[in-house]
């Protein structure tokens, strides 16, 4: 089995995390699109396992949760008329939980925007925390049920921030957001600090996701064609964001360093090493044998 050099694979993975499309990467790196796709899948599997094993027992004080929309193959409204749509096509929601102080992505989930997905997401978040936290979400109802069941009435300080929007003015553009006219903060469970009931950091992280992954860019043809590749791209992105990308607000540290999970930043070559470790040593090709072709 042939493998690209470590430097070449690290370059491709870095470009995937910096907003380049897969086809542009194949042109710049001078590799086939299938090579880029396979590397994305391999990296996604390795990064998912690494995040799951490493982001554990985190001492956190303030956590913010939110969901961000995208789609795979067609949008949900176009799914009935889509031809040969693969399983999982339609609207895709990515749930994220961020530590407001270290900017560490604690937990994430790809799925629907329903109570079932919220329950899985919040239970996973709870398993990664080492202490009681102050948690903030928006007013999406499934959060309330999931958080109440996971933490109980006395296991968390939970507040909701609900943004209030006015009606769109006449002549407003189709994609312009409505005007924000107010904010409601509700203290739901425990004793949350009203001044820390905020979703600003997780919403800013959602913007970083849209800027860093081409498949999240709105109004383009750069959407995910398969939900599996969407998941793999996110697996790679979150390890890059947590362990590789330095943040100015953290004085050059990565979120994982600020949270005490690692002592130094990782590099993309470390992700390549994770991939190779999971795959094992490359197997040597056997000798080429000519096949006899019988005359017709």
C-alpha positions in Angstrom: 0.0 0.0 0.0 1.4 3.4 -1.0 1.2 6.3 1.3 1.7 10.0 0.7 4.6 11.6 2.6 3.7 12.8 6.1 4.3 16.5 5.0 1.9 16.1 2.1 -0.9 14.6 4.2 -0.4 17.2 6.9 -0.7 19.9 4.2 -4.0 18.4 2.9 -5.4 18.1 6.4 -4.4 21.7 7.2 -6.2 23.0 4.1 -9.3 21.0 5.0 -9.4 23.0 8.3 -8.6 26.4 6.7 -11.7 26.6 4.4 -10.4 25.1 1.2 -12.7 22.9 -0.9 -11.8 19.3 -1.5 -11.5 19.9 -5.3 -9.2 22.9 -4.8 -7.1 20.8 -2.4 -6.7 18.1 -5.0 -5.5 20.7 -7.5 -3.1 22.5 -5.2 -1.7 19.3 -3.6 -1.6 17.5 -7.0 -3.5 14.5 -5.7 -6.7 12.9 -6.8 -10.1 13.8 -5.2 -10.4 10.2 -4.0 -7.1 10.6 -2.2 -8.4 13.7 -0.4 -11.7 12.0 0.4 -10.0 8.9 1.9 -7.6 11.0 4.0 -10.6 12.9 5.3 -12.3 9.7 6.3 -9.2 8.2 7.9 -8.5 11.5 9.8 -12.2 11.7 10.9 -12.1 8.2 12.4 -8.8 8.8 14.2 -9.8 12.3 15.5 -13.1 11.1 16.7 -11.5 8.4 18.8 -8.8 10.8 20.0 -11.3 13.4 21.2 -13.5 10.9 22.9 -10.5 9.5 24.9 -8.8 12.7 25.6 -11.5 15.3 26.5 -12.4 13.7 29.8 -12.6 14.8 33.4 -12.5 18.5 32.5 -12.6 21.1 35.2 -14.9 23.7 33.8 -16.8 26.7 35.3 -19.0 28.1 32.5 -20.3 26.1 29.6 -22.4 27.3 26.6 -24.3 25.1 24.2 -25.8 25.8 20.8 -26.7 24.2 17.4 -25.7 25.1 13.9 -27.6 24.2 10.7 -26.3 22.7 7.5 -27.4 20.0 5.1 -26.2 16.9 3.3 -27.1 16.2 -0.4 -30.4 18.3 -0.5 -32.1 20.5 2.0 -35.0 18.8 3.9 -37.6 20.6 1.8 -36.0 19.2 -1.4 -35.5 15.7 -0.1 -38.8 14.2 -1.5 -37.8 15.1 -5.1 -34.1 14.3 -4.8 -32.8 11.5 -6.9 -30.8 8.7 -5.3 -30.4 10.6 -2.0 -28.1 8.6 0.4 -29.2 7.7 3.9 -29.0 10.6 6.3 -29.6 13.3 3.6 -31.4 16.5 4.4 -31.0 19.0 7.2 -28.1 18.3 9.5 -27.6 20.0 12.9 -24.3 20.1 14.8 -24.6 20.5 18.6 -21.6 22.0 20.4 -20.7 22.7 24.0 -17.8 25.1 24.6 -16.0 26.1 27.8 -16.4 29.9 28.0 -13.0 30.4 29.7 -10.7 28.0 27.9 -12.7 27.9 24.6 -12.4 24.1 24.6 -15.1 22.2 22.6 -16.2 19.8 25.3 -18.8 17.8 23.3 -20.4 17.8 19.9 -23.0 15.8 18.1 -24.2 15.5 14.5 -27.9 14.7 14.2 -31.4 16.1 14.2 -32.7 19.0 16.3 -35.0 17.0 18.5 -35.2 15.8 22.1 -33.5 12.5 21.3 -30.4 14.2 19.9 -30.4 16.7 22.8 -30.5 13.8 25.3 -27.5 12.1 23.8 -25.6 15.4 23.5 -26.2 16.5 27.1 -25.5 13.1 28.6 -22.1 13.0 26.7 -21.3 16.5 28.0 -22.1 15.5 31.6 -19.7 12.5 31.3 -16.8 14.8 30.3 -17.2 17.2 33.2 -15.4 16.8 36.5 -17.4 19.3 38.5 -20.6 21.3 38.8 -20.8 24.0 36.1 -22.9 27.1 35.1 -24.6 26.1 31.9 -26.3 28.4 29.3 -28.3 27.5 26.2 -30.8 29.3 24.1 -34.6 28.7 24.4 -34.7 25.5 22.3 -37.1 23.3 24.3 -35.3 20.0 24.0 -32.5 21.4 26.1 -34.7 21.8 29.2 -35.8 18.2 29.2 -32.4 16.8 28.4 -30.6 18.9 31.1 -33.2 18.2 33.8 -33.0 14.5 33.2 -29.2 14.3 33.0 -28.2 16.6 35.9 -31.3 16.6 38.1 -32.7 19.7 39.9 -29.6 20.1 42.1 -26.7 19.0 39.9 -26.2 22.1 37.7 -26.7 25.9 37.6 -28.6 26.3 34.4 -29.8 29.5 32.7 -31.5 30.3 29.4 -30.8 33.2 27.1 -33.6 34.0 24.7 -33.1 36.6 22.0 -36.1 38.6 20.9 -36.4 39.7 17.2 -38.7 42.2 15.6 -40.5 41.9 12.3 -38.5 42.4 9.2 -38.9 45.8 7.7 -40.4 46.3 4.2 -37.9 45.9 1.4 -35.5 43.9 3.6 -33.3 41.5 1.7 -34.2 37.8 1.8 -31.2 36.7 3.8 -30.8 39.7 6.1 -31.4 38.8 9.8 -34.3 40.4 11.6 -33.6 43.2 14.0 -32.7 42.2 17.6 -35.0 44.1 19.9 -34.2 42.5 23.3 -32.8 39.6 25.4 -34.5 37.6 28.1 -32.5 35.7 30.7 -34.2 33.0 32.7 -32.7 31.2 35.7 -34.0 27.6 35.4 -32.0 25.2 37.7 -29.8 25.8 40.6 -28.3 29.2 41.2 -26.8 30.5 37.9 -25.2 33.9 37.9 -27.4 36.2 35.8 -24.4 38.1 34.4 -22.9 34.8 33.0 -26.0 33.7 31.2 -24.7 34.2 27.7 -24.2 32.3 24.5 -21.7 34.7 22.9 -18.7 32.4 22.9 -20.5 29.4 21.4 -22.1 31.6 18.7 -18.7 33.0 17.8 -17.4 29.5 17.6 -20.2 28.7 15.1 -19.0 31.5 13.0 -15.5 30.0 13.0 -17.0 26.7 11.9 -18.6 28.4 8.9 -15.4 30.2 8.0 -13.1 27.1 8.5 -15.1 24.4 6.7 -16.2 25.0 3.1 -19.2 22.7 3.5 -20.8 25.1 6.0 -20.6 28.1 3.6 -24.1 29.4 2.8 -25.6 29.8 -0.7 -22.9 27.8 -2.5 -22.5 24.3 -4.0 -20.0 23.5 -1.3 -22.4 21.6 0.9 -21.8 18.1 2.1 -22.8 15.4 -0.3 -22.8 12.6 2.3 -23.5 13.0 6.0 -20.7 10.6 6.8 -18.1 12.9 5.3 -19.8 15.8 7.1 -19.1 13.9 10.4 -15.5 13.2 9.5 -14.9 16.8 8.6 -16.2 17.9 12.0 -14.1 15.3 13.8 -11.0 16.7 12.2 -12.0 20.3 12.8 -12.6 19.9 16.5 -9.3 18.3 17.1 -7.6 21.0 15.1 -9.6 23.7 17.0 -8.9 22.2 20.5 -5.4 20.9 20.2 -3.6 22.6 17.2 -5.0 26.1 16.6 -3.6 28.8 19.0 -6.0 31.5 20.2 -5.1 35.1 20.8 -7.5 35.4 23.6 -5.6 32.6 25.4 -2.2 34.3 24.8 -1.2 31.9 22.1 -2.3 28.7 23.9 -4.6 26.1 22.4 -7.9 25.4 24.3 -6.6 22.0 25.3 -3.5 23.5 26.9 -5.6 26.1 28.7 -7.8 23.4 30.0 -4.8 21.4 31.2 -5.4 18.4 28.9 -2.0 18.7 27.2 1.2 20.6 27.9 2.1 21.6 24.4 0.2 22.1 21.1 -0.2 19.3 18.6 0.7 19.6 14.9 -1.0 18.2 11.8 1.8 15.6 11.6 0.5 14.2 14.9 -2.9 13.7 13.3 -1.2 11.8 10.5 0.6 9.7 13.2 -2.8 8.9 14.7 -4.1 7.7 11.3 -1.0 5.5 10.8 -1.2 4.1 14.3 -4.8 3.0 13.6 -4.0 1.5 10.2 -0.8 -0.3 11.2 2.3 -0.8 9.1 1.7 -0.6 5.3 1.5 -3.9 3.7 3.9 -4.6 0.9 2.5 -5.3 -2.6 3.0 -8.8 -3.8 5.0 -9.6 -7.0 3.2 -8.6 -10.3 2.1 -11.7 -12.2 1.2 -11.6 -15.9 -2.1 -13.1 -16.8 -2.3 -15.3 -19.8 -4.9 -14.2 -22.3 -6.4 -17.0 -24.3 -7.2 -16.4 -27.9 -10.9 -16.2 -28.7 
